[in-house]
Amino acid sequence: MSNPADPPRYCDLVMKGGITSGVVYPKAAARLAEVYRFKNIGGTSAGAIAAAVTAAAEYGRQGGSTKSFGMLAAVPEWLGTGSRLFNMFAPSPSTKALFALLTAPMGASSTIGKIFAMIGAVLRHFFLSVLTGVVVGAGMAYLAARTMGGTGRTWADALAVLVGMVVFATVLFLQIKQQVLHRLPENFYGLSKAFEPGSTSTEGPLVNWLSDFLDRLGGKDPAGPPLTFGDLLSRDVNLEVMTTALNHGRPYRLPFRDPDRVFYFSPAEFRTLFPERVVKQMVEHAPPRKGLPPTGPAGGPMAAFPDAADLPVVVATRMSLSFPILIAAVPLYAVDFTRTMNQVPGEAPTAERCWFSDGGISSNLPIHFFDQAIPRWPTFAINLKDFHPDFPTEEDAVWLPMQNNSGWHALWTRFETPGSFGSPGAFLGSILNVMQNWRDNTLSRVPGYRDRMVHVSQRPEEGGLNLSMPPELVERLGKRGARAGDLLIERFVQGSGWDNHQWVRFRSTFEVTTNWLGNILGAADPSLLAKINGGAPSYSVPPEFRAAVQHGANTLLTAAQTLAPDTAAMEANAPHPEPELAIRPKI
């Protein structure tokens, strides 16, 4: 498949996290590339991987490549062949046994099959517990045979079996405890680092494949410096992904921007997560920072985390995809200047680890990326969800609101069957779902957001943590992605969706701006405005800018006085549910 010609229209694209559900996205992006040129691309977790490869494909197209989007469209079939998808998340040697135990049931369809799969994993990877139980039980049975007979022998044999099982369970518990409490943290709190140092394979694990694939999509030499955010921007392609800083308790957008450029990394630790050429790029382009460089807790060397232009795309992508426990977190370092030890003049501060985990923890579908009051081109979003109980067929798997009164109802997360209670685990799972997705879910109902979001449904055995999906399921998900792209083209290119979208955004934005200006008018008393020309308690306006700021304030108040009386008129027949204009940190 050759690249489509460079289209005359722009679009942005944002994609949701979902581990193996990411196979939905490549064909969707390839379809959209037939009529759109990608300007801004973003995502979280698996959506971040899809965003990165889409950005690399667009970078390749802008550089003259004739095959980058064809390579992208072929990804689902490639991943569905053999065990490639499973191998993307291959465990680290130290956590291989625990990984096998937890993933063993994934390949079985029945409860009995899952039980036997787990038994097989125990026999293969926790043989010490089995052997200990058998030896103890056999030893007791042998002693019983030597010393007892009749009924006493029968009871002794039964006791030997029971004791053997107890010993087996105890040793198994201790082995698993050792894995969870020691080997898991040592492996950066994950079963898989998704990287095999020293490997020359381009088929897995994930980072080995992705670092090579990004360069090939972009037309770069996979043996040379990796694709960076600066490379993308040189061809007018902007990529942003979401990650979560656990120690800071907040999401971050990558690449970092001021005031978030405060992080360092350990080259030694990063060599266990990324290829040497990637780490070399980061070390050689570590930016200078003010003040004395910090030292690590153990005194090891650290380097400043690269700025956007020099940051390898694969690093940011991997920091967004760190699904808790399954995939290892990524350690950066920062200085806590509230600590007294870091406030001693003339002494280098001490940096502490700041762990970065999956971006989906805090924003699984960052639909707010690239948003503007009145957009100049559409920002499409691809959402992943469960099938609706009344629309369970394959024809219902992909849906896009086609009218203004569609898509504003709440998306349900069901954990009970009608007439019965659900399990406590399902109840807790729904709580985690709310904590993770409430911001994205509420924003997805707002006018001017819901009409540009296409929904792709999945069944329990599809996507997510199903690492062993058969080829037919991977192919089915890929085809749903292609249909998602087709629906967006049908609505926004062939239909009136774009014209209507712009008007809805204008209508909605004008209403909330009117209310916001009314609030300014009510609070802007003469004494407050007088501080522009001096006497401000803080953040005073420099003298050379006071005239311009005074003129701007007068213009703003004039607009507020003009619009405030017409608030009721603006609210009449306005798009609903009504949004609000609020100040919040930029994330």
C-alpha positions in Angstrom: 0.0 0.0 0.0 1.4 3.4 -1.1 1.0 6.5 1.0 -1.9 8.7 0.1 -1.0 12.0 -1.4 -0.5 14.9 1.1 -4.1 16.0 1.7 -5.1 19.6 1.8 -6.9 19.5 5.1 -5.6 19.1 8.7 -6.9 17.0 11.6 -5.8 16.2 15.1 -6.2 12.7 16.6 -6.4 11.5 20.3 -6.5 7.9 21.3 -7.4 6.0 24.5 -5.4 3.6 26.5 -6.2 -0.1 26.6 -3.1 -2.4 26.4 -3.7 -4.8 23.5 -6.8 -2.8 22.4 -4.3 -0.6 20.6 -4.5 -2.8 17.6 -7.7 -0.9 16.8 -5.8 2.3 16.0 -3.4 1.7 13.1 -6.1 1.1 10.4 -8.2 4.0 11.7 -5.2 6.4 11.4 -4.3 5.0 8.0 -7.9 5.6 6.7 -7.9 9.2 8.1 -4.5 9.7 6.4 -6.2 9.3 3.0 -8.1 12.6 3.5 -6.3 14.4 6.3 -2.8 15.5 7.2 -2.1 14.9 10.9 -1.2 18.1 12.7 -1.4 17.1 16.4 -1.5 13.6 17.6 -1.8 12.5 21.2 -2.8 9.6 23.5 -2.3 7.6 26.6 -0.8 4.2 27.2 -1.6 2.0 24.2 -3.1 5.1 22.7 0.3 6.8 23.1 2.0 4.0 21.1 -0.6 4.5 18.4 -0.1 8.3 18.5 3.7 7.8 18.2 3.6 5.5 15.2 1.0 7.8 13.5 3.2 10.8 14.1 6.2 8.8 12.7 4.2 7.8 9.7 3.2 11.4 9.0 6.8 12.5 9.5 7.8 9.9 6.9 5.1 11.1 4.5 6.3 14.7 4.8 9.8 13.5 4.2 8.8 11.8 0.9 8.2 8.3 2.0 5.7 6.4 -0.1 5.0 3.5 2.3 4.8 4.7 5.9 1.0 4.6 6.3 1.0 1.2 4.5 3.4 -0.1 7.1 1.2 1.4 9.8 -2.0 -0.2 8.4 -0.3 -3.7 8.4 0.5 -3.6 12.1 -2.6 -5.5 13.3 -2.0 -8.5 10.9 1.7 -8.5 11.9 0.9 -8.5 15.6 -1.7 -11.2 15.2 0.8 -13.6 13.7 2.1 -16.3 16.0 2.8 -15.1 19.5 4.1 -11.6 18.6 1.4 -9.8 20.6 2.2 -11.8 23.7 5.9 -11.4 23.2 5.6 -7.6 23.3 5.1 -8.0 27.0 7.6 -10.8 27.7 8.6 -10.9 31.4 11.9 -10.1 32.9 13.9 -13.2 33.9 13.5 -12.4 37.6 9.7 -12.2 37.4 9.1 -14.9 34.8 7.5 -17.4 37.2 5.0 -14.9 38.6 4.2 -13.6 35.1 3.5 -17.2 34.0 1.2 -17.8 37.0 -0.8 -14.6 36.4 -1.1 -14.9 32.7 -1.7 -18.7 32.5 -5.6 -18.4 32.6 -5.7 -16.0 29.7 -5.3 -18.6 27.0 -8.2 -20.8 28.4 -11.8 -20.3 27.6 -13.4 -22.4 30.4 -13.1 -22.4 34.1 -11.7 -25.9 34.1 -9.2 -24.9 31.4 -8.1 -21.9 33.5 -7.5 -24.2 36.6 -5.5 -26.7 34.6 -3.5 -23.8 33.0 -2.6 -22.5 36.5 -1.7 -26.0 37.7 0.6 -26.3 34.7 2.2 -22.9 35.5 2.9 -24.0 39.1 4.4 -27.3 38.0 6.7 -25.5 35.5 7.8 -22.5 37.5 7.2 -23.3 41.2 8.6 -26.8 41.2 10.3 -26.3 44.6 6.9 -26.1 46.3 5.6 -29.2 44.5 8.7 -31.2 45.2 8.7 -30.2 48.9 5.1 -31.2 49.3 5.6 -34.5 47.6 8.8 -35.3 49.5 7.2 -34.5 52.9 4.0 -36.4 52.1 5.8 -39.4 50.7 8.1 -39.4 53.7 5.2 -39.5 56.1 3.5 -42.2 54.1 6.7 -44.2 54.1 7.0 -43.9 57.9 3.3 -45.0 58.2 4.0 -48.0 56.1 6.9 -49.0 58.3 5.2 -48.5 61.6 1.4 -49.0 61.1 -1.1 -51.3 59.6 -4.8 -51.7 59.1 -7.0 -48.7 59.9 -4.1 -46.8 61.4 -2.2 -47.0 58.1 -5.2 -45.6 56.2 -5.5 -42.6 58.5 -1.7 -42.1 58.4 -1.8 -42.1 54.6 -4.6 -39.5 54.6 -2.7 -37.4 57.1 0.4 -37.6 54.9 -1.5 -36.4 51.9 -2.9 -33.5 54.0 0.4 -32.5 55.4 2.0 -32.7 52.0 -0.6 -30.4 50.6 -0.2 -27.9 53.5 3.6 -27.9 53.0 3.1 -27.5 49.3 0.8 -24.5 49.8 3.1 -22.9 52.4 6.2 -23.1 50.2 4.2 -21.9 47.2 3.0 -18.9 49.2 6.5 -18.1 50.4 7.8 -18.3 46.8 5.1 -16.0 45.5 5.6 -13.7 48.4 9.3 -13.5 47.6 8.5 -12.6 44.0 5.9 -9.9 44.9 7.7 -8.3 47.8 11.3 -8.4 46.4 11.7 -9.2 42.8 8.7 -7.1 41.6 10.1 -3.9 43.1 13.6 -4.7 42.0 12.1 -5.0 38.5 10.8 -1.4 38.8 7.4 -2.6 40.1 6.5 -4.5 37.0 6.5 -8.1 35.7 7.9 -6.9 32.4 10.3 -4.1 31.4 9.1 -4.7 27.8 12.8 -4.6 26.8 15.6 -7.1 26.3 19.0 -5.5 26.6 21.5 -6.6 24.0 18.8 -8.2 21.8 18.9 -7.5 18.0 15.4 -8.8 17.5 12.9 -6.3 16.0 9.9 -8.5 16.8 9.8 -7.9 20.5 9.7 -7.1 23.3 7.8 -3.9 22.9 10.6 -1.3 23.3 13.0 -3.3 21.0 10.3 -3.4 18.3 9.0 0.1 18.8 12.3 1.9 18.8 13.1 0.2 15.4 9.7 0.6 13.9 9.4 4.3 14.7 12.6 5.0 12.8 11.6 2.8 9.8 8.2 4.6 9.6 10.0 8.0 9.6 12.6 6.9 7.1 15.5 7.1 9.5 18.3 4.7 9.9 17.4 2.3 12.8 21.1 2.0 13.7 21.5 5.8 14.1 20.1 8.4 16.4 16.4 7.7 17.3 13.4 9.7 16.2 13.0 12.7 18.4 10.2 15.2 19.1 12.4 17.8 17.4 12.5 15.7 14.3 8.7 15.6 14.2 8.3 19.4 14.8 10.8 20.0 11.9 8.0 18.7 9.6 5.2 20.4 11.5 4.0 17.2 13.3 3.3 17.7 17.0 3.1 14.7 19.4 2.0 14.7 23.0 1.3 11.9 25.4 0.2 11.6 29.0 2.0 9.9 31.9 1.5 9.8 35.7 4.0 10.8 38.3 3.2 8.6 41.4 5.3 10.5 43.8 3.9 13.9 42.7 0.3 12.5 42.6 -0.5 14.1 39.3 -0.5 13.6 35.5 2.2 15.1 33.3 2.1 15.8 29.6 5.2 14.7 27.6 7.4 16.2 26.4 7.9 18.3 29.6 7.6 22.0 29.3 8.2 24.8 31.8 7.8 24.7 34.8 8.0 20.8 34.6 11.6 20.7 33.3 13.0 19.6 36.6 13.7 15.9 36.1 16.9 13.9 35.9 17.5 10.3 34.9 20.1 7.6 35.7 21.8 6.3 32.5 22.5 3.0 34.2 18.8 2.5 35.0 17.7 3.6 31.6 20.0 1.1 29.9 17.8 -1.6 31.4 14.7 0.0 29.7 15.9 1.4 26.4 18.5 0.6 23.6 22.0 2.0 24.0 21.6 4.4 21.1 18.5 5.9 22.8 20.3 6.4 26.1 23.3 7.8 24.3 21.1 10.4 22.6 19.7 11.4 26.0 23.1 11.7 27.7 24.6 13.7 24.9 21.7 16.1 24.8 21.2 16.5 28.6 20.4 20.3 28.9 22.2 22.5 31.4 20.2 23.4 34.6 20.6 26.3 37.0 22.5 25.7 40.2 24.6 22.8 41.4 23.7 19.5 39.7 22.0 17.1 42.2 23.4 13.8 43.4 21.4 10.6 43.5 20.5 8.8 46.7 23.4 6.4 46.2 25.7 9.0 44.7 25.4 7.6 41.2 25.7 9.8 38.1 22.6 11.4 36.7 21.8 13.5 33.6 19.1 16.1 33.1 16.1 14.8 31.2 16.2 16.1 27.6 14.1 19.0 26.4 11.5 18.4 23.8 13.7 18.9 20.8 16.1 16.2 21.9 13.8 13.7 23.6 13.5 10.3 21.8 9.9 9.6 21.0 10.2 6.0 22.2 11.1 7.2 25.8 8.0 9.4 26.2 5.8 6.6 24.7 7.2 4.0 27.1 6.6 6.4 30.0 3.0 6.6 29.0 2.6 2.8 28.7 3.5 1.5 32.1 0.4 -0.5 33.0 0.6 -1.1 36.8 2.2 -4.4 37.8 2.2 -5.8 34.2 4.7 -3.3 32.8 7.5 -1.7 34.9 7.3 1.9 35.9 10.0 4.4 34.7 12.2 6.1 37.3 13.2 9.7 37.0 14.7 11.9 39.7 13.8 15.3 41.1 14.8 17.5 44.0 12.4 18.2 46.8 13.4 21.7 47.9 11.1 21.6 50.9 13.6 19.2 52.5 16.1 21.0 54.8 19.0 18.9 53.5 18.4 20.5 50.1 18.5 24.1 51.4 22.2 24.2 52.5 24.0 27.0 50.5 26.9 25.8 48.4 26.0 22.1 48.7 24.6 20.0 46.0 21.0 18.9 46.6 20.0 15.2 46.7 17.5 14.0 44.1 15.0 11.3 44.9 13.3 8.8 42.6 10.0 9.9 41.1 8.2 7.0 39.6 6.3 7.4 36.3 3.5 4.9 35.6 0.7 4.6 33.1 -0.9 7.8 31.8 -4.2 6.0 31.9 -4.2 6.2 35.7 -5.0 9.9 35.5 -6.3 10.5 32.0 -7.0 7.5 29.8 -8.5 9.5 27.0 -7.0 13.1 27.0 -9.7 14.6 24.8 -8.7 18.0 26.1 -5.4 17.8 24.1 -5.1 20.4 21.3 -8.5 22.0 22.2 -9.3 25.5 21.0 -12.3 27.7 21.6 -13.1 27.8 17.9 -11.2 25.0 16.2 -9.6 25.5 12.8 -9.7 21.8 12.1 -11.2 18.8 13.9 -9.6 17.0 16.7 -10.9 13.4 16.5 -10.9 11.1 19.4 -11.2 7.3 19.4 -12.8 5.8 22.5 -12.9 2.2 23.6 -15.9 0.9 25.5 -17.9 -2.2 26.3 -20.7 -3.4 24.0 -24.1 -1.9 24.7 -26.5 -4.7 26.0 -29.1 -3.8 23.4 -26.6 -3.5 20.5 -24.3 -6.6 20.8 -23.6 -7.4 17.1 -20.5 -6.8 15.1 -22.4 -4.2 13.1 -22.9 -2.2 16.3 -19.3 -2.3 17.3 -18.4 1.1 15.9 -20.5 4.2 16.5 -20.3 7.9 16.0 -22.9 10.5 16.9 -24.5 11.8 13.7 -26.9 14.3 15.2 -26.6 17.0 17.8 -28.9 15.2 20.2 -26.8 12.0 20.2 -24.0 11.0 22.5 -24.9 13.1 25.5 -26.2 10.3 27.6 -23.9 8.8 30.3 -21.9 5.7 29.3 -22.7 2.9 31.8 -20.3 0.6 33.4 -22.3 -2.5 34.4 -21.0 -4.9 37.1 -24.3 -6.7 37.8 -26.6 -8.8 35.8 -30.3 -7.8 36.0 -32.0 -9.1 39.1 -28.8 -10.2 40.9 -25.8 -8.7 42.7 -22.3 -8.5 41.3 -19.1 -9.6 42.9 -17.2 -7.4 45.4 -14.3 -7.5 42.9 -16.5 -6.1 40.2 -17.8 -3.4 42.6 -14.2 -2.4 43.4 -13.3 -2.4 39.8 -16.1 0.0 39.0 -14.7 2.3 41.7 -11.3 2.3 40.1 -12.9 2.9 36.7 -14.6 6.1 38.1 -11.3 7.3 39.7 -9.5 6.7 36.4 -12.0 8.0 33.8 -14.4 10.5 35.4 -12.7 13.6 33.9 -12.6 12.1 30.4 -16.2 10.7 30.7 -17.7 14.0 31.7 -15.8 16.0 29.0 -16.9 13.5 26.4 -20.6 14.6 26.8 -19.9 18.3 26.3 -21.1 19.9 23.0 -18.3 20.2 20.6 -16.6 17.1 22.1 -19.0 14.3 21.8 -19.6 14.8 18.0 -16.0 14.2 17.2 -15.5 11.1 19.3 -16.0 7.7 17.6 -16.7 4.7 19.9 -15.2 1.2 19.3 -16.8 -1.5 21.4 -15.0 -4.6 22.7 -16.1 -7.9 24.3 -14.4 -9.2 27.5 -12.1 -11.5 25.5 -11.0 -8.7 23.2 -8.2 -6.2 23.8 -7.2 -5.1 27.3 -5.1 -7.6 29.2 -5.9 -10.4 26.7 -2.3 -10.9 25.7 -2.9 -14.2 23.8 -5.7 -13.1 21.4 -5.9 -15.4 18.4 -5.2 -13.9 14.9 -8.9 -13.7 14.1 -9.7 -11.5 17.1 -6.7 -9.2 16.3 -7.9 -8.9 12.7 -11.5 -8.1 13.9 -10.3 -5.3 16.1 -8.2 -3.9 13.3 -11.2 -3.9 11.0 -13.2 -2.0 13.6 -10.5 0.6 13.6 -10.8 1.0 9.8 -14.6 1.4 10.2 -14.0 4.1 12.8 -11.9 6.0 10.3 -14.6 5.5 7.6 -17.3 6.9 9.9 -15.3 10.0 10.7 -14.7 10.6 7.0 -18.3 10.1 6.2 -19.4 12.6 8.8 -16.7 15.3 8.6 -15.6 15.1 4.9 -18.5 13.8 2.9 -21.2 15.2 5.2 -21.8 18.4 7.1 -20.2 17.4 10.3 -17.3 19.9 10.2 -19.5 22.9 9.4 -21.9 21.9 12.2 -19.0 21.2 14.6 -17.6 24.7 14.2 -21.0 26.3 14.8 -21.7 24.2 17.9 -18.3 25.2 19.3 -18.9 28.8 18.6 -22.4 28.8 20.1 -21.3 26.9 23.2 -18.1 29.0 23.7 -19.9 32.2 23.2 -22.4 31.3 25.9 -19.8 30.3 28.5 -17.6 33.3 27.7 -20.6 35.6 28.2 -21.1 34.1 31.7 -17.4 34.4 32.5 -17.3 38.1 31.4 -20.3 38.7 33.6 -18.4 37.4 36.6 -15.5 39.8 35.8 -17.8 42.7 35.5 -19.2 42.0 39.0 -15.8 41.9 40.6 -13.9 44.5 38.8 -14.4 47.6 41.0 -12.5 50.8 40.4 -10.1 50.3 43.3 -9.0 46.9 41.7 -8.5 48.5 38.3 -6.5 51.3 39.8 -3.8 48.9 40.9 -2.8 48.5 37.2 -1.1 51.9 37.4 0.7 51.2 40.7 0.1 50.0 44.2 -0.5 46.4 43.4 0.3 44.1 46.4 2.2 41.7 44.1 2.8 40.8 40.5 2.8 44.5 39.6 2.5 45.5 35.9 5.8 47.0 34.6 5.5 50.7 33.9 6.1 50.2 30.1 3.1 47.9 29.8 0.6 49.7 32.0 -1.1 51.7 29.3 -1.6 48.6 27.2 -2.9 46.6 30.1 -5.3 49.4 31.1 -6.6 49.6 27.5 -7.1 45.8 27.5 -9.0 45.9 30.8 -11.3 48.6 29.5 -12.0 46.7 26.3 -12.8 43.5 28.4 -15.1 45.4 30.7 -16.9 47.1 27.7 -17.5 43.6 26.2 -18.8 42.4 29.6 -21.2 45.4 29.9 -22.4 44.7 26.4 -23.0 41.0 26.7 -24.0 40.6 30.3 -27.6 41.8 29.8 -28.1 39.3 27.0 -27.1 36.2 29.1 -30.6 34.8 29.0 -30.9 35.3 25.3 -27.6 33.4 24.7 -28.8 30.5 26.9 -32.0 30.1 24.9 -31.7 27.0 22.7 -28.0 26.7 23.5 -26.1 23.3 23.2 -26.5 21.1 26.3 -25.2 19.9 28.7 -23.9 23.4 29.5 -20.1 23.5 30.0 -18.3 26.1 32.1 -15.2 28.2 31.6 -12.8 27.7 34.5 -9.1 28.3 35.3 -7.1 25.2 35.9 -3.5 24.1 35.5 -2.4 23.2 32.0 -1.9 19.4 31.9 
